[in-house]
Amino acid sequence: MDKPGTTDIETLSGARLTADTTAALLAEQTECTFCFLDEDGAPAAVVVSFAVDDGHFWITSVAGRVQVRGVQADPRVSIVVSGTGTTTPGRQMLAVKGTATVHRDVSGLDDKFDLLAARLAPDHPAKFRALLSSPGRLLIEVIPTATIASHDSRRLAGDGRGGPAMRSADQNGEQR
């Protein structure tokens, strides 16, 4: 059987992320599109920073923001993570749906703030951690319930868009 993308791109099930490539994408990318329903029940989304710990997504926010109000009204959410802007090769994407919880009482969740600070400001996590101690600061926890879609263009024939396969670089950055 031919690789997906050999004759058409109708069936892409063979181009899904593996568990390892999903973990690598989530380890490198720090931003996601956080999708929720607004207070009127209409679809809405924001781009936010995130960290994943034990399979749960953690997002810091502030009381009163549209995403906080949306999650409080309806905890059903989606998160979309793209490999764009990372060093991950090819085009990668992950979309999950899940249930979100707003943690207003963040006592006992210092480790999540520390995780976010170390991930988002690795050169000065203590300074960023101090900024995250602001009044009104809260955490949104998303427990994924299903993967909606995932994609890894390296699993397609060629470049996945009808062109030749990407050439990989060796450890010295030389094309081979």
Residue frames as qw, qx, qy, qz and C-alpha x, y, z in Angstrom:
[[0.000, 0.889, 0.457, 0.000, 0.00, 0.00, 0.00],
 [0.384, 0.546, -0.021, 0.744, 1.27, 3.47, -0.88],
 [0.259, -0.257, -0.454, 0.813, 2.01, 6.08, 1.76],
 [0.124, 0.834, 0.489, -0.224, -0.74, 8.64, 2.30],
 [0.041, 0.853, -0.129, -0.504, -0.32, 11.54, -0.12],
 [0.453, -0.143, 0.711, 0.519, 1.02, 9.40, -2.98],
 [0.147, 0.375, 0.708, 0.580, -2.01, 9.91, -5.25],
 [0.247, -0.710, -0.302, -0.586, -4.29, 12.18, -3.19],
 [0.113, 0.184, -0.625, 0.750, -4.72, 13.59, 0.30],
 [0.612, -0.378, -0.334, -0.609, -8.22, 12.32, 0.97],
 [0.878, -0.418, -0.233, -0.018, -7.22, 9.76, 3.59],
 [0.209, 0.722, -0.470, 0.462, -4.63, 10.99, 6.06],
 [0.830, -0.524, 0.030, -0.192, -5.08, 8.48, 8.88],
 [0.910, 0.037, -0.103, 0.401, -1.57, 7.17, 8.21],
 [0.367, 0.546, -0.157, 0.737, -0.14, 10.63, 8.88],
 [0.550, -0.791, -0.157, -0.215, -1.16, 10.88, 12.53],
 [0.030, -0.720, 0.582, -0.377, 1.32, 11.77, 15.22],
 [0.714, -0.084, -0.676, 0.160, 2.76, 8.85, 17.15],
 [0.616, -0.740, -0.245, 0.110, 2.94, 8.90, 20.94],
 [0.661, -0.264, 0.040, 0.701, 6.62, 9.87, 20.69],
 [0.258, 0.340, 0.276, 0.862, 6.09, 12.69, 18.18],
 [0.340, -0.791, -0.377, -0.342, 3.14, 13.97, 20.22],
 [0.667, -0.635, -0.154, 0.358, 5.33, 14.10, 23.32],
 [0.548, -0.034, 0.163, 0.820, 8.11, 15.85, 21.39],
 [0.040, 0.600, 0.369, 0.709, 5.70, 18.45, 19.98],
 [0.481, -0.806, -0.296, -0.177, 4.20, 19.17, 23.40],
 [0.711, -0.447, -0.074, 0.537, 7.66, 19.40, 24.94],
 [0.448, 0.051, 0.213, 0.867, 8.85, 21.98, 22.44],
 [0.060, -0.578, -0.382, -0.719, 5.82, 24.14, 21.66],
 [0.170, -0.195, -0.585, 0.768, 4.82, 26.63, 24.37],
 [0.351, 0.211, 0.088, -0.908, 1.72, 28.16, 22.77],
 [0.148, 0.308, 0.927, 0.156, -1.63, 26.71, 21.82],
 [0.337, -0.249, -0.273, -0.866, -4.98, 27.87, 20.56],
 [0.066, 0.186, 0.844, -0.500, -7.43, 27.48, 23.43],
 [0.310, -0.240, -0.539, -0.746, -10.98, 27.06, 22.11],
 [0.024, 0.285, 0.781, -0.555, -14.07, 27.48, 24.26],
 [0.029, -0.688, -0.619, -0.377, -17.63, 28.71, 24.11],
 [0.069, 0.260, -0.223, 0.937, -18.13, 32.32, 25.09],
 [0.200, 0.161, 0.642, -0.722, -20.85, 33.50, 27.45],
 [0.605, 0.319, -0.027, -0.730, -23.35, 33.54, 24.58],
 [0.836, 0.068, 0.541, -0.063, -22.47, 29.97, 23.56],
 [0.638, 0.752, -0.146, -0.076, -20.60, 31.07, 20.43],
 [0.897, 0.026, -0.042, 0.440, -17.23, 29.54, 19.52],
 [0.033, -0.970, 0.226, -0.088, -14.26, 31.59, 20.68],
 [0.909, 0.012, -0.114, 0.401, -10.51, 31.09, 20.94],
 [0.122, -0.951, 0.282, 0.002, -7.36, 32.70, 22.29],
 [0.747, 0.376, -0.442, 0.326, -3.67, 31.93, 21.90],
 [0.556, -0.767, 0.231, -0.220, -2.12, 31.16, 25.28],
 [0.229, 0.525, -0.799, 0.183, 1.01, 29.62, 26.74],
 [0.904, -0.265, -0.061, -0.329, 0.73, 26.19, 28.28],
 [0.008, -0.468, 0.874, -0.132, 2.53, 23.36, 29.99],
 [0.846, -0.101, -0.405, -0.331, 1.59, 19.70, 30.15],
 [0.126, -0.427, 0.794, -0.414, 1.99, 17.73, 33.36],
 [0.308, 0.051, 0.923, -0.226, 0.89, 14.13, 33.72],
 [0.154, 0.377, 0.824, 0.395, -1.26, 14.47, 30.60],
 [0.008, -0.849, -0.487, 0.206, -3.11, 17.58, 31.81],
 [0.355, 0.542, 0.121, 0.752, -2.72, 20.97, 30.13],
 [0.353, -0.671, -0.378, 0.532, -2.10, 23.91, 32.48],
 [0.245, 0.607, 0.237, 0.718, -2.76, 27.51, 31.49],
 [0.246, -0.418, -0.439, 0.756, -2.42, 30.57, 33.67],
 [0.028, 0.623, 0.454, 0.636, -4.93, 33.37, 33.32],
 [0.015, 0.011, -0.390, 0.921, -6.58, 36.18, 35.25],
 [0.157, 0.534, 0.758, -0.340, -10.09, 36.42, 36.66],
 [0.288, 0.717, 0.191, -0.606, -12.50, 38.13, 34.30],
 [0.038, 0.392, -0.667, -0.632, -10.84, 37.18, 31.01],
 [0.704, 0.204, -0.230, -0.640, -13.11, 35.87, 28.27],
 [0.584, 0.176, -0.790, -0.064, -11.64, 32.35, 28.41],
 [0.031, 0.022, -0.806, 0.591, -12.19, 32.17, 32.18],
 [0.517, 0.172, 0.264, -0.796, -15.79, 33.30, 31.86],
 [0.680, 0.250, -0.494, -0.480, -16.33, 30.84, 29.01],
 [0.416, 0.126, -0.886, 0.163, -14.93, 27.86, 30.92],
 [0.173, 0.050, 0.676, -0.714, -17.02, 28.76, 33.95],
 [0.632, 0.232, 0.041, -0.739, -20.15, 28.77, 31.78],
 [0.956, 0.233, -0.032, -0.177, -19.27, 25.55, 29.90],
 [0.520, -0.631, 0.545, 0.184, -16.18, 23.45, 30.69],
 [0.841, 0.301, 0.396, 0.213, -16.02, 21.80, 27.24],
 [0.017, 0.866, -0.318, -0.386, -12.91, 23.04, 25.44],
 [0.900, 0.350, 0.068, 0.250, -10.45, 22.20, 22.69],
 [0.327, -0.776, 0.364, 0.398, -6.74, 22.83, 22.47],
 [0.809, 0.567, 0.042, 0.150, -4.84, 23.01, 19.17],
 [0.477, -0.684, 0.386, 0.394, -1.05, 22.80, 19.17],
 [0.727, 0.684, -0.047, 0.042, 0.95, 23.46, 15.99],
 [0.812, -0.196, 0.115, 0.537, 4.61, 22.80, 15.33],
 [0.369, 0.791, 0.109, 0.475, 4.89, 26.15, 13.57],
 [0.120, -0.888, 0.258, -0.362, 7.72, 28.19, 15.05],
 [0.771, -0.501, 0.393, 0.005, 9.44, 25.17, 16.59],
 [0.051, 0.588, -0.752, -0.293, 12.38, 23.13, 15.40],
 [0.683, 0.109, 0.709, -0.135, 10.19, 20.05, 14.93],
 [0.085, -0.197, 0.699, 0.683, 10.64, 18.85, 11.35],
 [0.060, -0.369, -0.822, -0.430, 7.78, 18.90, 8.88],
 [0.388, -0.355, -0.047, -0.849, 4.30, 20.14, 9.69],
 [0.302, -0.202, -0.896, 0.256, 2.83, 18.80, 12.91],
 [0.399, -0.338, -0.002, -0.853, -0.48, 19.48, 14.62],
 [0.223, -0.229, -0.914, 0.251, -2.47, 18.10, 17.53],
 [0.411, -0.341, -0.067, -0.843, -6.06, 18.93, 18.44],
 [0.246, -0.187, -0.909, 0.279, -7.63, 17.55, 21.62],
 [0.440, -0.586, -0.216, -0.645, -10.95, 18.11, 23.30],
 [0.427, -0.061, -0.750, 0.501, -11.32, 18.05, 27.03],
 [0.407, -0.799, -0.428, -0.111, -12.89, 19.32, 30.19],
 [0.310, 0.466, -0.287, 0.777, -11.53, 22.48, 31.80],
 [0.523, -0.693, -0.453, 0.201, -11.53, 23.50, 35.43],
 [0.121, 0.776, -0.165, 0.597, -10.79, 27.01, 36.68],
 [0.680, -0.348, -0.464, 0.449, -8.69, 26.89, 39.84],
 [0.065, -0.876, -0.014, -0.477, -9.25, 30.20, 41.62],
 [0.639, -0.699, 0.315, -0.065, -7.82, 28.87, 44.86],
 [0.703, 0.563, -0.421, 0.106, -4.30, 28.11, 43.69],
 [0.399, -0.631, 0.614, -0.255, -2.95, 27.15, 47.09],
 [0.773, -0.122, 0.623, -0.012, -1.27, 23.80, 46.70],
 [0.769, 0.570, 0.259, 0.130, -0.65, 24.41, 42.99],
 [0.163, -0.867, 0.339, 0.327, 2.71, 26.18, 43.29],
 [0.569, -0.188, 0.701, 0.387, 4.33, 23.35, 41.34],
 [0.517, 0.633, 0.537, 0.209, 2.16, 24.23, 38.30],
 [0.087, 0.992, -0.033, -0.084, 3.24, 27.89, 38.43],
 [0.430, -0.637, 0.557, 0.314, 6.86, 26.75, 38.83],
 [0.641, 0.188, 0.678, 0.306, 6.44, 24.43, 35.84],
 [0.391, 0.850, 0.329, 0.125, 5.00, 27.25, 33.70],
 [0.126, -0.950, 0.225, 0.174, 7.71, 29.70, 34.80],
 [0.535, -0.421, 0.643, 0.352, 10.55, 27.27, 34.05],
 [0.590, 0.371, 0.657, 0.287, 9.03, 26.38, 30.68],
 [0.302, 0.876, 0.337, 0.169, 8.11, 29.89, 29.53],
 [0.035, 0.946, -0.262, 0.186, 11.04, 31.85, 30.97],
 [0.946, -0.096, -0.175, 0.254, 13.91, 29.37, 31.30],
 [0.502, 0.425, -0.244, 0.712, 16.51, 32.15, 31.58],
 [0.050, -0.248, 0.416, -0.873, 14.77, 33.85, 34.52],
 [0.435, -0.402, -0.773, -0.226, 12.04, 31.60, 35.98],
 [0.312, -0.423, -0.593, 0.610, 12.11, 33.21, 39.43],
 [0.055, 0.206, -0.020, -0.977, 11.33, 36.65, 37.98],
 [0.399, -0.144, -0.597, -0.681, 8.52, 35.27, 35.85],
 [0.425, -0.369, -0.813, 0.147, 7.21, 33.26, 38.79],
 [0.127, -0.335, -0.403, 0.842, 7.01, 36.51, 40.78],
 [0.269, 0.067, -0.291, -0.916, 4.91, 38.05, 37.98],
 [0.481, -0.226, -0.766, -0.363, 2.57, 35.07, 38.17],
 [0.291, -0.319, -0.736, 0.521, 1.89, 35.86, 41.83],
 [0.122, -0.168, -0.081, -0.975, -0.36, 38.79, 40.90],
 [0.399, 0.221, 0.608, -0.650, -3.81, 39.29, 42.44],
 [0.704, 0.434, 0.064, -0.559, -6.55, 37.60, 40.42],
 [0.282, 0.458, -0.805, -0.252, -4.12, 35.06, 38.96],
 [0.834, -0.036, 0.407, -0.371, -5.60, 31.60, 38.47],
 [0.126, -0.294, 0.886, 0.336, -4.96, 28.35, 36.68],
 [0.810, 0.245, -0.047, -0.531, -7.01, 26.57, 34.08],
 [0.358, -0.267, 0.891, 0.080, -6.54, 22.80, 34.01],
 [0.726, 0.319, -0.252, -0.555, -7.63, 20.89, 30.93],
 [0.552, -0.169, 0.816, -0.029, -8.04, 17.14, 31.13],
 [0.350, 0.288, -0.621, -0.639, -8.08, 15.79, 27.57],
 [0.728, 0.096, 0.541, -0.409, -10.92, 13.41, 26.79],
 [0.812, 0.379, 0.422, 0.138, -10.11, 12.64, 23.15],
 [0.271, -0.336, 0.448, 0.783, -7.76, 13.47, 20.32],
 [0.548, 0.661, 0.237, -0.454, -9.78, 15.20, 17.62],
 [0.758, 0.639, -0.061, 0.115, -7.01, 15.22, 15.02],
 [0.491, -0.671, 0.393, 0.393, -3.27, 14.97, 14.68],
 [0.731, 0.681, 0.006, 0.050, -0.96, 15.29, 11.73],
 [0.501, -0.597, 0.455, 0.431, 2.69, 14.68, 10.92],
 [0.599, 0.718, -0.162, -0.315, 3.60, 15.58, 7.34],
 [0.024, -0.584, 0.802, 0.120, 6.75, 13.43, 7.55],
 [0.504, 0.043, 0.853, -0.127, 4.48, 10.37, 7.39],
 [0.643, 0.657, 0.211, -0.331, 3.13, 11.43, 3.99],
 [0.764, 0.287, 0.323, 0.479, 4.64, 10.74, 0.60],
 [0.376, 0.567, 0.093, 0.727, 6.97, 13.54, -0.47],
 [0.100, 0.125, -0.364, 0.918, 6.37, 16.78, 1.38],
 [0.101, 0.466, 0.788, -0.389, 2.63, 16.08, 1.72],
 [0.299, 0.724, 0.172, -0.598, 1.76, 18.78, -0.79],
 [0.791, 0.594, 0.147, -0.015, 2.85, 17.10, -4.01],
 [0.228, 0.860, -0.452, 0.065, 6.49, 18.14, -3.78],
 [0.679, 0.271, -0.645, 0.223, 9.60, 16.09, -3.10],
 [0.745, -0.525, -0.368, 0.185, 10.35, 14.69, 0.34],
 [0.209, -0.942, 0.241, -0.104, 12.10, 16.97, 2.79],
 [0.687, 0.355, -0.516, 0.368, 15.78, 16.34, 3.06],
 [0.698, -0.695, -0.156, 0.072, 16.83, 15.64, 6.60],
 [0.163, 0.828, -0.440, 0.306, 19.86, 17.26, 8.19],
 [0.778, -0.056, -0.539, 0.318, 22.50, 15.25, 9.94],
 [0.558, -0.680, -0.317, 0.353, 23.80, 16.23, 13.36],
 [0.431, -0.256, 0.113, 0.858, 26.18, 18.78, 11.82],
 [0.296, 0.688, 0.208, -0.630, 23.34, 20.48, 9.94],
 [0.027, 0.346, -0.690, -0.635, 24.52, 19.17, 6.56],
 [0.772, 0.258, 0.026, -0.580, 21.86, 18.10, 4.10],
 [0.227, -0.248, 0.925, 0.177, 21.89, 14.46, 3.16]]
